[in-house]
């Protein structure tokens, strides 16, 4: 029987791949708007090293200052971390701390793996950079996004309720209802509200999902 892959090793490898890409970006590319809300590409990089570069007391104090909102604290600190470093320094931190074993409260290693995959594409897609993903990593992330724990900070349950997500390039299907079909990478972003992938989706559920995210 083949042993299950070590998810922390998968995370480390994904961080190294992101670092290899990130350190090649120009200032103009770093200032490009990503697929993630109002963040520029560099600020996505700041987010990915946030847990490595920010102490827990500072996170707690920032949350208090932001009315107890983790999301607002995350946004503020990610921008601060990015602003204090060059792209090369962000890449170096990811490389040096590739084996960092942080997991968000209430989550296991599938959460940071999924976060890396999503934010990696938040950066690559606007810059026209392609990435060939491990089928195991994509499927692991999709299984996480379709499960109950993803409701904590990843997926809006109301947006995906009553739909069945089906990958066209790997063995994954989840949910009940009209189908939303697309590549595993497109579904990864569709689950998490990246409207850029909506034209790539097919099936009776695709239009329903598009109406919810727009």
N, C-alpha and C positions, 0 to 999 in steps of 0.2 A: 504494500500500500504506500503510495507516494505521500510524504508528509506535507501538511498544509504550509504554504509559504509564510514566512515571518513578516507580518504586516509592518513592523518597525523597519525592517530591511527594505521593504518596498517604499516606505516613506522616505528613507534616506536616499535611495536611488532617484526618486522623483525630485527631491530637493537638489540633488547634484545636477540633474538634467535642467532644472529651472535655472540654477546658478550659471551653468555653461551658456545658456541662452541670454540671461540677463546681463552678464558682464560684457556682451558684445554690443549692447544697445547704445545708440547715440543720445545726446541730450534731447534732440528733437523727438526721438522715439520714446524716451522716458517721460516726456511731457504730453504724449498722446493720450486721449481719453480712452480708458479701458471699458470693458463691458459691465463693470461693477459699479453701479450707481454713479456718483460724482467723482470717483477716484481716477487719477491719472495712472499711467503704467507704473511710475516710480512708487506711488502710494500703495499699489497692490503689493509691490515688493516689500515695502515697509510693514504692511500687515502680516506678510508671511514670516517676518522675523520678530514680530511684536513680542511674542512670549519669550523669545530668547534675549530680547534687548530691554525689557521693561520689568521692573520688580512687581510683585504682587501688591505691596502697600501702595505703590503709585497707581496701579490699576484700580484698587479699591477707592482711593482718594479721588481719582478722576470720575469714577462712577458716582460717588456722592455729589461731586460738583455738577454732574450732568443729570441730577435728579434720580439717581438710581438706575439709569439706563445703561446696560452693557453696550448696546449698539452705538450710542452716542459717544461713550468712552472709547470704544474700539475705533471709531472714526477719527476722533481727536488724536489718540495716541499713534495710530497708524500714520497719520499725516506728520506728526512730530518726528517719529522715527525715520520716515523717509526724508524729511527736510534736513535732518542732521547728518545725513550720509550721502555719499555718491552712489551711483548704481553699482560701481565696482565694489564698494564696501558692503553693500547689501548682499551682493553675490558671494563675497568672501565669507560673510557671516553664515549664510546658508550652507556653504561648503564646509566651513569649520565645525558647524553644529548640525551637520546632516543627521547624526544619530540621536539628536535631542528627543527625549521621550515624553514630551508634553502631550496630555490629552485634556480636552475641555471637561469641566465638571459634568458628570452624568453620561459621558461618552467614552468609548474605547478608541483604539487606533484607527478604526475605520473613518472616524470624523476628520482627523487631520489629513489622512490620505485623500479623502473626498475633497476637502478644502483646497489641497494642493492642485488636484486635477482641475477643479472648477476655475480657480484663480489663474492657473497656468494658461487656460484658454481665454480668460478675460484679457490677458496680455497678448497672447499669440495671434488671436483672430484679428484684432484691429491692425496689427502690424504685418499681417499676411504671412506669418510664420506657421509652418505646418509641424505637426507632431504625431508620430505613430505610437499609439498607446498599447500597453500590455492589455490583452483581453481580460486577464485576471483582475487587474486593477480597475478597469472600467466596470466590469460586472460587480465587483465588490462595492464600488461606489454607488452603482445603480440600485443594488439590493439595499444598501443603507438608506438611500434617498426615498425608496418606496416603503420603508419601514417606519415604525412609530417614533423612533429617536430623532429622525430627521426633522420632526416638527419643532425641535429646539434649535432654532437659528438657521436652518437650511431651507426648508420647504414650507410654503403656505398651504395648509391642508385644504382650504376652501378652493384654491386655484386648481388643484389636481384631483379633487373628489369626483367620483363617478366616471373616471376615465381609465382606460387600459393602455399602458405604455409598452410598446413592443419594439425591440431592437432588430434592425434588419441585417446586422453584420455580426451578431454574437448571440449566444443563448441567454436571452433575458426577456421576460414578460412579467408584468405585475399590474394589479388592479382589475376592476370590472367596469364595463361600459364601452362606449364608442372608443375605437382604437386611435392612438397617437403613435404613428410609426416613424422611425428615423434611425440613423446610426446611433451606436452607443454614446458617442461623444455629443451628438446633437441632443439626445435625450437627457444627458447629464446637465446640459445648459437649459433645456426646456423645463426640467423639474424646478430649477432655481431661478426662473424668471428672466432669462436672457432673451429678450425679444428678437435679437439678431438671428436666432436659429429658426424662428417660426416659419419662414418660407421654405425651409428644408424638410418640414414635417408633412406627412400625408396621413390619410385615414379620416374617418368621419369625426374623430375627436379633435383633429388638428385645429379646425376652425373654432371649436368651442374653447380650446385652450388659448388660442390667439385672442379671442374676445375677452377672456379673463385677465390676461397679462397686459393688454394694451390699455 
